[in-house]
Structure formats: structure tokens, C-alpha cells
């Protein structure tokens, strides 16, 4: 809430003035300054949304109120979750911002063994997933099956909306491979997934076995996303840039009051896939207010060998293993090709049950 010094400064700058009754009123200059602030500052914009929402639900029984009368209400609004990153003192433009948020969640989760989780995180290989790849992973179909993770411990830095919740990162522990290495009977054959989410009710966490079919609708979507990532990292058009964090980096961040970051792998795409993702992101932006449909990534199978004899012949000659960005292969004797997700039709983009939202 504003103190006397701040009120005096606003008076001196002409942002507010006193009326005949001694109440403060905002001036034209103040309105213009406020509008400019809301347009440029995301935090201010979110704050004003909360203020508006609060007074719609708890409107006073008169046409106008003074600053002094709404003191308690504004104090309440300032304490609410205006922005999940701001609430946990994380710079939303920083590298591995969701990793930092994950650490804050672990620290504050009362039922978690914090030390055990942080020990797993120390052993993990970190991957930061950029927005364009996020778009692809969220709009690709997949199924539950046995898989091998690239490492025993993985940390995926992402932020995805699933229905009415936002999931922030995932810590993955491949107990199957650990069991194979140690030959321990007391270790379950699981790939454990742990993720935190934020929603209107607050913050929570989810933990499940990747290899089990999930009944929970949120876990089911997150499970599919992780399977898509596993398939994705094996694509020949994927490159990783290893960003190593040195002791100097750590000391510099600590001096600034920031959380030290681990070394991590930043994902880059090249070749056809880069062109495809650039176009997909462009189409997604253009079609937000038009009438279009997502077609999810899927395998197209050529079951009628006589009808597609030419394709089978080309594949045998080695001409179709990688053609125009399409990856052809045989499964159970039948030719199939992976079709990336794309946007089809004209008009409004309709996500339906296929779009994570």
C-alpha cells in the first residue's frame, strides 16, 4: 500500500490531486501514465487484471471510494498469485526459468523428501525445450510402450498448459535401467515422472509411472508429451548445444541473489525440421483468429501393397528412407511414414480434445 512519502511524490508529479473533501483523485496525467505502464509492464497488467476481477466480485455499494477505504482490499490483491514466476522470485526471461521454479516448489512442498529430490536433480541431465518444439510435442499423438531413456536421470525444462493447469518441468528417473545395471530385485521396474503444476487453487505436484496407462486426464497428457520428447531426441535433424556453467557463473548469480544454474543441453533443429517448425509456428500465430484445425502428428500406414507398389519399390532401392523431410520405415512388413502435426482448413483454430489447454 502507498505510504505518505509515495503519496506526496504522486501529488508533486501531478498524478493525483485532492478534491474539496480532501480525498485523492487521479488526474488526467495520472491516467495516461497508468495506461502507459499497463501497456509496457506485464506485471502491472496482471495486477490490474486482478484488481478488476476482485472488485467485480466484491464491488462496493457506492459509486466511488477513497484510497483509504480500499486499503485492505488492495493489500489482499498484492498478496495473491499475480504471476507464478514473480511470486517465487524467478526471472521469467532467465535461462532454465522452470528449473528455478521447480526448485522453489520442492523447497516449499511439505510432504516431499526435499534432500532426496535435490540429490536426484544433481545427477540429472538437463534439457531446455524451446517454444517451437513445445508446440510440436504438444500436438503429436503417441502411445504407452516400453522405452529406454537417454539417461538414468533427466530433467526437462518446459511449461505447458494442460486443461486448467500449467505444468512446470519434469524430473524423470529411469529405474528400469538402474535395475539392469545394479541387478537389484528391490527396485521397481518403473520410469518415475515427477512434475509440479500451478492453477487457480494453488500449487501441487504429480508423480506417476510412465510405463503405466494413466487414468488421470492431466497425467495422461503429460505422459504423452514425455513419450513425444523421447521419440523427438532421436530425430536426425536434432542438435544439442551444451551450455556449461562454471564456478564464476555460479558466484556471479549468487552475488545477484539468483539461484545457480546447472549445465544443460539446449535443443536446436536443423534441415527440413527447422523449416517445418518455423512454418508451424507462423501458421499457429496467423490462425489464432481464423477457422482451422490441428491435425496431430501420426503414422500413415500403407497396408495395400499392390496399390502402393511404387512406394515399396522405391523403399527397397533406398530412395524413401528420408525424402522431402518424411521418414519412411517398415513395421511388421508394412511401409509407414511419420506425418508431422499441421494446421488444416480455413478459419478458427479448433483444438477440441486434441489441443492441450
N, C-alpha and C positions, 0 to 999 in steps of 0.2 A: 504494500500500500504506500502511497506517496507520503513523504514526511514534509515538515514545514519548509525546509530548505528547497526541496524539489518544487513545491507549490510556488514559492517566491520566484524561482528561476523561470517557471512557466508563465507567471504573471509578467515578469520583466521582458520576456521574449514575445509577449502578446499572444500566447497560445490560449490563455484563459483570461477571464475578467470577472469582476464581482458585479452582481446586479443590485437593485435597490434594497433587497432583503439580506444582502451580504452573502448570498450563495454564489458559488463559482459556476460560470457558464463558459462553454468552449466557444472560441471566436472563429471567424472565417479562416484566418491564418492557421489556427489550430486544426480545423477540419482538413485543410489542404495538406498540412504536414502529416496528419494521421493517415490520409489516403495514400500519400506517397510512401509512408512507412509500410503500410499493409501490402502495397503493390510490390515492394522490393524485398521485404523481410518475411521469410516463410514462418519464422517463429511468431512474429506479430500477427500474421494472417491466421495461423492456427489459434492463437489466443483470442482474437476477435470472434472466430467461429464459436469458440467455447462460451464466450460472453453472450453472444446472440442466442445460442442454444439454451444457456442457463436461464436467461430472462424470458424466453418463450415459455419455458416450463414453470418458472417461478416469478411470473410478472407481478409488479407492484399494483396495488389497487388505486393508483392515481396516475395522471398523465406524465408527471415529471418527478424526479427525485434528485436530491443533492448528493454531492460526493460523500458527505458524512453518513448519509442514510444507507448507502450501498457498500460501506467499508467492509463489513463481514462477508458479503456476497463475493466481492472481488478477491478477498483473501482466500476464499474457498476455491474460486476458479483457478487462482495461481498455483494451488497445490494439486490440481488434477493432472492427469496424464495428457499434456498438450502434444507432446511428441515423445515417442518411446526412447529415441536416442538422447534427446535433451534431458529427459527425466533421469537417465542413468549416466549423464555427463560424458557422452560419446559424440565425437565429431562425425556427423553423417557423411562428410566428404573425405574422411580419412580412409586409408587402406585397411582392409580386414575389419571394417566397422561392425560387422555382425559377429565376428570372433570376440571383439571387445564387449559387445552386448551380452554374448553368451557367458563370458567370464563374470560379468556383473550379476547375471541371473543365478549362476552357480553359487556365488558368494551369499546370495540372499535366500536361496532355497532351503527351508528349514529341515526338510526330510531327506536331503541328499547327503551322501558322504563326500563332502567337498574335496578333501585331500585325495580320495580315490579317483574322482573325476579329473582333477587337475593333473594327477600322475599319468592318466591315460592321455590327456591332451599334450603332455610333454613328449610322449612317444609318437604322436600322430604326424602324418604328412598332411600339409595344409594346401588346399586348393581354393582359390578365389574365383567364383563363377561370375563372369560379366553379364550385363543385362541382356545382350543379344542372344547369348547361349541359354540364359534363363528362359527366354521366350520359346526357344526350340524345345528345351527339356520339359516345359510345362504343357506342351501341345503335341506330345508324342505318346502313342499307345504302347503298352508293354504288359508283360505277364509275370507272375511269380514263378521262379525256377531256381535251380542251383546255379550259383555263380561263384567266381573267385575274385576277391577284391584285389586291387593293385598293391595294397599294403595291409599289414595286420591292423593298423590303426589309421583312420582317415578323418580329417575334419574338412567339411565342405562349408565355405563361407557364402551364404546366399540369403535372400529374403524373398519369400513367395507368399502370395495371398491364396489361402485355401478356404473357400466359403467366407465365413465371417471372422477368420483368424489369420494372423500373419505369423508364419513360421520363420525363425531366425536361426539358420545354420543347422548342421547335424554332425554329431560325433559318432563315428562308426567303428565298432570293434569286431573283427573277424575271428571269432572263437573257433571256427572250423579249421582254419589254417594254423592257429596257435595249437590246437589239439593235435593236428598232424605232426607238428614239429616236436612237441613235448611228449606225445603219446600218453596223455593223461585221461583216465576214464571219468574223472570227476568234473571235467569241463564240458558243458553242454555244446552240442553241435548247432550253434546259432551265429547269426550275424546281427549283433545288437545295434539298434539305432536309438539315439537319444537326441531329442530336439526340444527347444523352448518355443513357446508361442505367446503372442500378446493379442488381447481382444478387449472389448469394452468392459468385461468383468475384471480384467487384470492380467496377470502373467501366470502361465502354467507350463508344465513340461510333459513330454510324451516319451515313452520307451516301449519298443516292441522288437520282435524278431523279424528280420527282413524276409526270411525264408518261409514264414507262415502267412497264409491268406488272412488279410485284415478285414474285420467286420466294421470297425470304426471308420466312418467316412473320411475323417481327416488323415488318419494313419494310412488309409488306402491310397490317397492321392500322394502323400509324401513318399510312400513305398514305391509307387510308380515313377516318381521323379528320380529317386536314387537308382533304380534299375536303368533308367534312361541315361543317367550320368555314367554308369559302369559301361554301357554299350558305347557311349559317346567318346570316352577317352581312348578307345581302340581305333577310332577313325584315323585314316592316314593323313587327313587334312588338319589334324590337331597338332599343335606345337605347344610346349611349355617353356616359359621363361622363369628360371629360378631366381627369386629375389632374396638374397641372403641378408640377414640382419646382423650387423656387427655389434661389438661391445659399445662402440662410440654411438651407434644408433640408439641403443638401449639407454645409455646415460643421458643423451640429449632429450629423449622423450620423458624420462623420469624427472629431469630438471623442469620440464614444462608441465609436470603434473599429469602426464599421459601414461597409459598402460604400455609397457614394452611389447613389441610385436614379434612373433616367431618368423623364421624364414618360411617362405611359401612359394607355391607354383602358380603363376598367373597364366591362364589359358588363352592362347591365341589360335585363330583359324587362318588357313591359307587356301589358295586354289579355288576350286568350284564352291566349296562350302562357305568361304568368306563372301563370295559374290551372292550366294543364296541367302545368307543371314542378313547381309546389308539390304537386299531386296525385301526380305520378310519383315525386317524392322520398319522399312519405309512403308510397306503396304499396311502394316499394323497401325502406323501413325495416321496414314491417309484415310483408313476405313473406320476410324472410331465413330464417325457420324454418318456412315453410309450403310447400305444393306448387304452385308456379306457374311459368309460362314467360314469357320475354321474347318479344314479337313485335316484330321490328325495324322501324324506320321504312322505309316503302316507298311507291311509287306504285301506286295501284289504277287500272287502265285499264278504260274502258267501251267495249269493242270492238263489242258488239252494239247498233247504233244504234236498231234497232226496239224492242228490249227496254227501252232507256233513253231513249226518245224524249222523255219528260217532262223529264229532266235536260238533254238537249241544247237543248230549247226554253227552259228556264229560263236556261241559259247564254247563249243568243243575246240574251235580254232583259236580260242583265247582272245577273241575280239570284244567280248562283252564283260570282262571282269571289272572294268572301270570304263564306262562310256558315258560322256556328257554328264559327269557327276553322279551317275547312277551305279550302285554296287550290286552286281548280279552274282548269285551263287546257287548251289544245288542243296536241297534239303529233302531227304527221303526220295531221291531220284527225280524230283521236280524242280524246275527252274523258278527262282523268285528274285524280286528286286525290291530294294527298300525305297519307299516314296517318302520324301521329307514332308513335314506339315506345310500346308499352304492355305491361302485365303481364296475362296471361290465365290463367284457371283457378284452382284451389284447391290449396293445399299447397306443397311445397318449390319454391323458385325454382331452375329448372334452366337454367344458362347454356348448356351444351353448347358447340358450336363458335361460337355467336353472341356470347357474353359475353367481353369482354376480361378475362383473368385469368391 
